[in-house]
Amino acid sequence: MRKKSGFTFVEQAIVLVPEFKMVVHKLEQQVTLRGQSRSTLQNYIRRIALFVIHFGKLPPED
């Protein structure tokens, strides 16, 4: 098993923008209700986390 070398993108995004944790929770619920896989959920969360890290804020909700 690999040794963890630092924070993941998701962890970094939560530290940078604490509200991101609520986005993760909401997305977990939506993906579960749609019957999508855990892998899909992790990919969605990781991509949004990269956005949060880059811009330093959450994307706007539509």
N, C-alpha and C positions, 0 to 999 in steps of 0.2 A: 504494500500500500504506500502511496505517496505521502510525504510529509507536507502538511499545509504550510505554505511559506508566507501567507499574509491574508488580508481580508479579501473576500470575494467581491465581485462587482456589486452584488446585491447588498452585502454588508456595508460597503463603502457608501452606497446610495442612501441607506437607512441612517448612517451617521451624518451624512451631509444634509439630508432632508428627512427629518424624522417622520413626517407625514407619509412618506413612501411606504412605511410599514402597513398603513391602512389600505393603500392601493394594492399591496400584495394580498392582504386578507380578502378584499373585495374581488380581486381577480381569481383567487382560489375558489371562491363560492361560484362565480360565473362559469369557470371552466368545469367544475364538478357538475353543475346543473346541466351543462351541454353534453356531458359524457365524454369530454376530451381527455387525452392521456396526461399523466404526470409530466411526461417529457415536454408536451406542448405547453403546459403551465410554466415549467422552468425556463423554456425558451422565451415565452412572453415576458416573464419577470426580468430575465437577464437583459433583454433588449431595452425595456423601459428603464432599467437601472443604468444602462450605458447613457441613455438620454439624460437622465437626472444628473449623473456625474458630469457630463459635458456642459450642460446648461446651468447646473446648480439649482434647479427648480423642477417641479412636476410639470408634465405636459398639460395643456388646457383640456378640460373635459368638454365633450360636445354632447 
